[in-house]
Amino acid sequence: MHHTSYPPSPTHSPKMASFLVATAWAVLALSQVGHGFAPATTSQRVTNRPTPAIASPSSCQMFTGIVEEMGEVLSLETKDDMTLWDGSKGSGTEMVIKGDVVMDGAYLGCSISVNGVCLTATELDVDGNTFKVGLAPETLRKTNLGTYVPQSKQKVNLERASEIGGRNSGHFVQGHVDNVGTISDRWVDENSLFFKISFPYEYMRYVVPKGFIAIDGTSLTVCDVKSEGPDGENWFTFMLVEYTQQKIIIPSKEVGDTVNIEVDVLGKYSEQAWGAFVPKMEALEQKVKELEAKVMRLEGGNTGGTDSTGKEVKHGDVVPKKFSSSHESQSPKPETWVRKEQAFYNETEDLNPKRENRDNTGTDWVRTKQTFYDTNY
């Protein structure tokens, strides 16, 4: 079982941090509703394929990080005659991939995860079990898909989109790669295969021990983490069990190769929610401090006053009977309530020897001492 833990700020309640994480889950689910996963309503072009079924536009789909198969890159080419929305021509990169499992139920415009990258199927060949996707400039900048050489029959991890609400054996994977990491080491630990990944420092705050992470579209658990800042070492490790080693492309990679990495999106949502909450909490704390200061003045505390000898009286000090302050007159003061003198009095001290105004309870209440006194203890 995977489990991600985000430690709350040391100055705030752990319950509040839990609330924010729960809010992040809700925001994540709502943000995906009707978000471009249903097929387009315009004309579609499918090679040797009957008209596909139309998915519900209200369906909520993402990925799980459980790779369904390893596909093969057949072609990667840049074209200069691609038609844009206004009829003009532009250049772009397209990739053709062969995959058997992901073609089941595929339709034009559907989303397929290719090495952890959410891509849109623009052409389908049902007989050849191939599909074509477009690679935007941002995709080429953030991922390693542009480095694939079809002649080497390079493999890619493939996964179809999964509706939220169904089974999820991995974690919420958007298919929005943050950046590439570089394999800096790999070793075998009995039947496990370990990898050490160097990763840019700016993303390391989202990588936590035993937390979720998607590597080339595979949902994995982080083992160890080291983050030393922009100029220091920044890496993490993960391991593959025997079964997983046989189902994904990562074991075929060597030291120096790159992998696509998507950090746990819940960490991002939690950080954003917490960032909006903290200033309000700090403002509230400041207001509480101001109110406490006012209460201290009303109780006879000091905010810069002096006693009868001219000595400064600080917060928490016992207030002398003859108290002098810049904002108070030197006339006799009314009774005051002193926080430090909240205590039960010595039983041997008789505060009401004449037994004046005694009720039948045998208990005196002394205003200046703010305590109950019972001579019958």
C-alpha positions as CSV (number, residue, x, y, z in Angstrom):
1,M,0.0,0.0,0.0
2,H,1.2,3.5,-0.9
3,H,1.0,6.2,1.6
4,T,2.1,9.9,1.3
5,S,2.7,12.0,4.4
6,Y,3.0,15.8,4.3
7,P,4.2,17.2,7.7
8,P,2.3,20.2,8.8
9,S,3.9,23.5,9.8
10,P,5.3,23.2,13.3
11,T,3.3,26.3,14.3
12,H,-0.1,25.1,13.1
13,S,-2.5,22.3,13.9
14,P,-2.0,18.8,12.4
15,K,-5.8,18.7,12.0
16,M,-5.7,21.7,9.8
17,A,-3.0,20.1,7.6
18,S,-5.2,17.0,7.3
19,F,-8.1,19.2,6.3
20,L,-6.0,20.9,3.6
21,V,-4.9,17.5,2.2
22,A,-8.5,16.3,2.0
23,T,-9.4,19.6,0.3
24,A,-6.6,19.0,-2.2
25,W,-8.2,15.6,-3.1
26,A,-11.5,17.2,-3.7
27,V,-10.0,20.0,-5.8
28,L,-8.1,17.4,-7.8
29,A,-11.2,15.4,-8.6
30,L,-13.3,18.5,-9.5
31,S,-10.6,19.9,-11.7
32,Q,-10.7,16.9,-14.0
33,V,-14.5,16.8,-14.7
34,G,-15.2,17.1,-18.4
35,H,-11.5,18.1,-19.0
36,G,-11.0,17.2,-22.6
37,F,-11.1,13.4,-22.4
38,A,-14.2,12.9,-24.4
39,P,-13.9,12.7,-28.1
40,A,-14.4,15.7,-30.3
41,T,-17.8,16.3,-31.8
42,T,-16.3,17.3,-35.2
43,S,-15.5,15.0,-38.0
44,Q,-13.0,12.1,-37.1
45,R,-10.6,10.2,-39.2
46,V,-9.9,6.6,-38.3
47,T,-7.9,4.3,-40.6
48,N,-9.8,1.1,-41.2
49,R,-11.8,1.5,-38.0
50,P,-15.6,1.7,-37.5
51,T,-17.1,4.7,-35.9
52,P,-16.0,4.7,-32.3
53,A,-18.3,4.9,-29.3
54,I,-18.7,8.3,-27.8
55,A,-17.5,8.6,-24.2
56,S,-19.7,10.5,-21.8
57,P,-18.5,14.1,-21.7
58,S,-19.1,14.1,-17.9
59,S,-16.7,11.2,-17.3
60,C,-13.7,12.0,-15.1
61,Q,-10.5,10.3,-16.3
62,M,-6.9,10.3,-15.3
63,F,-4.2,7.6,-15.1
64,T,-3.2,5.2,-12.3
65,G,0.5,4.6,-13.0
66,I,-0.2,0.9,-13.6
67,V,1.4,0.3,-17.0
68,E,-0.7,-1.9,-19.3
69,E,1.9,-2.7,-21.9
70,M,5.2,-1.8,-23.5
71,G,4.6,-0.3,-26.9
72,E,7.1,0.3,-29.7
73,V,7.9,3.6,-31.3
74,L,7.5,3.2,-35.1
75,S,8.2,6.8,-36.3
76,L,9.1,10.2,-35.0
77,E,9.2,13.0,-37.5
78,T,8.8,16.8,-37.7
79,K,6.4,18.2,-40.4
80,D,6.2,21.7,-41.8
81,D,2.8,21.4,-43.4
82,M,0.5,20.9,-40.4
83,T,-2.8,22.7,-40.7
84,L,-3.5,25.1,-37.8
85,W,-6.9,26.4,-36.5
86,D,-7.0,29.3,-38.9
87,G,-6.0,27.3,-42.0
88,S,-2.4,28.4,-42.0
89,K,0.5,26.0,-42.0
90,G,2.9,25.3,-39.2
91,S,5.5,22.8,-38.1
92,G,5.1,20.1,-35.5
93,T,6.4,16.7,-34.3
94,E,4.4,13.5,-34.5
95,M,5.0,10.0,-33.2
96,V,3.5,6.7,-34.3
97,I,3.3,3.9,-31.7
98,K,2.3,0.3,-31.9
99,G,0.3,-1.1,-29.0
100,D,-2.2,-3.9,-28.6
101,V,-3.9,-3.4,-25.3
102,V,-4.3,0.4,-25.5
103,M,-6.1,0.1,-28.9
104,D,-9.0,-1.7,-27.2
105,G,-11.7,1.0,-26.9
106,A,-9.5,3.7,-28.3
107,Y,-11.2,6.6,-30.2
108,L,-10.0,9.8,-31.9
109,G,-9.2,12.3,-29.3
110,C,-8.8,9.8,-26.5
111,S,-5.9,10.2,-24.0
112,I,-3.1,7.6,-23.8
113,S,-0.2,7.8,-21.4
114,V,3.1,7.4,-23.3
115,N,6.0,7.1,-20.9
116,G,4.0,9.1,-18.4
117,V,3.0,11.8,-20.9
118,C,-0.7,12.4,-21.5
119,L,-1.1,12.5,-25.3
120,T,-4.0,12.7,-27.6
121,A,-4.6,10.1,-30.3
122,T,-4.9,11.9,-33.6
123,E,-5.0,8.8,-35.9
124,L,-5.8,5.2,-35.3
125,D,-5.1,2.1,-37.4
126,V,-7.1,-0.8,-35.9
127,D,-5.6,-3.4,-38.3
128,G,-2.0,-2.5,-37.5
129,N,-2.7,-1.7,-33.8
130,T,-1.0,1.7,-34.2
131,F,-1.9,5.2,-33.2
132,K,-0.4,8.6,-33.8
133,V,0.1,11.4,-31.3
134,G,1.4,15.0,-31.6
135,L,4.3,16.3,-29.5
136,A,4.0,20.0,-28.6
137,P,7.1,22.1,-28.0
138,E,6.4,22.1,-24.3
139,T,6.2,18.3,-24.3
140,L,9.6,18.1,-26.1
141,R,11.1,20.5,-23.6
142,K,9.9,18.7,-20.4
143,T,10.1,15.0,-21.4
144,N,12.5,12.6,-23.1
145,L,10.2,11.6,-25.9
146,G,12.1,13.7,-28.4
147,T,15.2,11.5,-27.9
148,Y,13.6,8.3,-29.2
149,V,15.1,6.8,-32.3
150,P,12.6,4.4,-34.1
151,Q,15.3,2.4,-35.8
152,S,16.4,1.0,-32.4
153,K,12.9,-0.3,-31.7
154,Q,12.8,1.6,-28.5
155,K,9.9,0.7,-26.1
156,V,7.6,3.1,-24.2
157,N,5.2,2.4,-21.3
158,L,1.5,2.7,-22.3
159,E,-1.6,3.1,-20.3
160,R,-5.2,4.0,-21.2
161,A,-7.0,6.7,-19.2
162,S,-9.0,5.3,-16.2
163,E,-12.2,6.8,-14.9
164,I,-12.0,8.1,-11.4
165,G,-14.2,6.0,-9.2
166,G,-12.9,2.8,-10.6
167,R,-10.1,0.7,-9.2
168,N,-6.8,2.4,-8.8
169,S,-3.9,0.2,-7.8
170,G,-1.4,3.1,-8.2
171,H,-2.1,6.7,-7.5
172,F,-3.6,9.8,-9.3
173,V,-1.3,10.4,-12.2
174,Q,-2.2,13.3,-14.5
175,G,0.3,12.6,-17.3
176,H,1.7,16.1,-16.8
177,V,5.5,15.5,-16.6
178,D,7.3,18.0,-14.4
179,N,10.8,17.4,-15.7
180,V,13.3,14.6,-16.6
181,G,15.6,13.0,-14.1
182,T,18.9,11.3,-14.8
183,I,19.8,7.8,-13.6
184,S,23.0,8.3,-11.5
185,D,23.3,4.8,-10.2
186,R,21.5,1.4,-10.2
187,W,22.1,-1.8,-8.2
188,V,20.6,-5.2,-7.3
189,D,19.3,-6.0,-3.8
190,E,18.4,-9.7,-3.9
191,N,15.3,-9.8,-6.2
192,S,14.9,-6.0,-6.2
193,L,16.4,-3.5,-8.7
194,F,17.3,-0.1,-7.2
195,F,17.7,3.2,-9.1
196,K,19.1,6.5,-7.9
197,I,17.7,9.5,-9.8
198,S,19.2,13.0,-9.9
199,F,16.4,15.6,-10.1
200,P,16.3,19.4,-10.1
201,Y,16.2,21.0,-6.7
202,E,13.0,23.0,-7.4
203,Y,10.9,19.8,-7.5
204,M,12.6,18.1,-4.5
205,R,10.2,19.5,-2.0
206,Y,7.5,17.4,-3.5
207,V,9.5,14.2,-3.2
208,V,9.2,12.5,0.3
209,P,10.3,9.1,1.6
210,K,7.6,6.5,1.1
211,G,5.6,9.0,-1.0
212,F,4.1,8.6,-4.5
213,I,6.0,9.4,-7.7
214,A,5.5,8.5,-11.3
215,I,8.6,7.4,-13.3
216,D,8.1,7.0,-17.0
217,G,4.4,6.7,-16.2
218,T,4.9,4.0,-13.6
219,S,3.5,4.5,-10.1
220,L,6.3,3.9,-7.6
221,T,7.3,4.4,-4.0
222,V,10.2,6.7,-3.1
223,C,12.7,5.0,-0.8
224,D,15.4,7.6,0.2
225,V,15.7,11.3,-0.4
226,K,18.5,13.8,-0.3
227,S,18.0,17.5,-1.0
228,E,20.9,19.9,-0.3
229,G,19.7,23.0,-2.2
230,P,20.5,24.5,-5.6
231,D,24.2,23.9,-5.3
232,G,24.2,20.6,-3.5
233,E,23.2,17.0,-4.1
234,N,19.5,16.4,-5.0
235,W,18.4,12.8,-5.6
236,F,16.0,10.1,-4.6
237,T,15.9,6.3,-4.9
238,F,13.2,3.8,-5.8
239,M,13.2,0.1,-6.3
240,L,11.4,-2.4,-8.6
241,V,10.1,-5.8,-7.4
242,E,10.6,-8.8,-9.7
243,Y,7.1,-8.7,-11.3
244,T,7.4,-5.0,-12.1
245,Q,10.8,-5.4,-13.7
246,Q,9.2,-7.6,-16.4
247,K,6.3,-5.2,-17.2
248,I,8.0,-1.8,-17.8
249,I,10.9,-0.3,-19.7
250,I,12.9,1.2,-16.8
251,P,15.1,-1.9,-16.2
252,S,16.4,-1.5,-19.8
253,K,17.9,1.9,-19.0
254,E,21.4,2.5,-17.9
255,V,23.3,5.1,-15.8
256,G,23.1,8.4,-17.7
257,D,19.8,7.7,-19.3
258,T,16.8,9.9,-18.5
259,V,13.3,9.2,-17.1
260,N,10.1,11.3,-17.2
261,I,9.1,12.3,-13.7
262,E,5.7,13.5,-12.4
263,V,5.6,14.3,-8.6
264,D,2.5,13.7,-6.6
265,V,0.0,16.3,-7.6
266,L,-1.6,16.3,-4.2
267,G,1.6,17.8,-2.8
268,K,1.2,20.7,-5.2
269,Y,-2.5,21.3,-4.3
270,S,-1.7,21.1,-0.6
271,E,1.1,23.6,-0.9
272,Q,-1.1,26.0,-2.8
273,A,-4.0,25.7,-0.3
274,W,-1.6,26.1,2.6
275,G,0.1,29.1,1.0
276,A,-3.3,30.9,0.8
277,F,-4.2,29.9,4.4
278,V,-0.9,30.8,6.2
279,P,-1.2,34.6,5.7
280,K,-4.7,34.6,7.3
281,M,-3.5,32.5,10.2
282,E,-0.5,34.8,10.8
283,A,-2.8,37.8,10.7
284,L,-5.1,36.1,13.2
285,E,-2.1,35.3,15.5
286,Q,-1.0,39.0,15.4
287,K,-4.5,40.1,16.3
288,V,-4.5,37.7,19.3
289,K,-1.2,39.1,20.5
290,E,-2.6,42.6,20.3
291,L,-5.7,41.5,22.3
292,E,-3.5,39.8,24.9
293,A,-1.5,43.0,25.3
294,K,-4.7,45.0,25.9
295,V,-5.8,42.4,28.5
296,M,-2.5,42.8,30.3
297,R,-2.9,46.5,30.5
298,L,-6.4,46.1,31.9
299,E,-5.1,43.5,34.4
300,G,-2.4,45.9,35.6
301,G,0.3,44.5,33.5
302,N,3.0,46.7,32.1
303,T,3.7,47.8,28.6
304,G,6.5,50.2,29.4
305,G,5.5,51.5,32.8
306,T,7.6,51.7,36.0
307,D,7.0,51.0,39.7
308,S,7.2,53.6,42.5
309,T,11.0,53.3,42.5
310,G,11.3,54.0,38.8
311,K,12.2,50.4,38.0
312,E,10.7,49.0,34.8
313,V,8.0,46.4,35.3
314,K,7.9,43.7,32.6
315,H,5.1,41.4,31.4
316,G,4.5,38.7,34.0
317,D,6.1,40.6,36.9
318,V,4.1,40.9,40.2
319,V,2.5,44.3,40.1
320,P,3.4,46.4,43.1
321,K,0.7,48.2,45.0
322,K,2.1,51.5,44.1
323,F,2.3,51.1,40.3
324,S,3.3,54.0,38.1
325,S,2.7,54.1,34.3
326,S,2.9,56.7,31.7
327,H,-0.7,56.1,30.7
328,E,-2.1,56.0,34.2
329,S,-2.5,58.6,36.9
330,Q,-0.8,58.4,40.3
331,S,-4.2,58.4,42.1
332,P,-5.2,55.4,44.2
333,K,-6.1,52.5,41.8
334,P,-9.2,50.4,42.0
335,E,-8.9,46.7,42.7
336,T,-6.9,44.8,40.0
337,W,-6.8,41.2,38.9
338,V,-3.3,39.8,38.7
339,R,-2.7,36.6,36.6
340,K,0.3,35.4,38.6
341,E,-1.6,35.5,41.8
342,Q,-4.2,33.0,40.7
343,A,-3.6,30.4,43.5
344,F,-5.1,28.8,46.5
345,Y,-4.1,30.7,49.7
346,N,-2.4,29.2,52.7
347,E,-5.0,27.7,54.9
348,T,-3.5,29.2,58.0
349,E,-4.2,32.7,56.7
350,D,-7.6,34.1,57.8
351,L,-8.7,36.6,55.2
352,N,-12.0,37.3,57.0
353,P,-11.4,37.2,60.7
354,K,-14.7,39.0,61.5
355,R,-16.7,36.6,59.4
356,E,-18.4,39.4,57.6
357,N,-20.8,38.6,54.7
358,R,-20.3,34.9,55.2
359,D,-22.8,32.6,53.6
360,N,-23.6,29.1,54.8
361,T,-21.1,27.4,52.6
362,G,-18.1,28.3,54.6
363,T,-16.3,29.6,51.5
364,D,-14.9,33.1,50.8
365,W,-14.2,34.4,47.3
366,V,-11.4,37.0,47.2
367,R,-11.5,39.3,44.2
368,T,-8.0,40.5,44.3
369,K,-6.7,36.9,44.6
370,Q,-9.2,35.3,42.2
371,T,-9.4,32.1,44.2
372,F,-11.7,30.3,46.6
373,Y,-10.6,30.1,50.2
374,D,-12.1,27.7,52.6
375,T,-11.1,27.8,56.3
376,N,-12.9,24.6,57.0
377,Y,-10.4,22.4,54.8
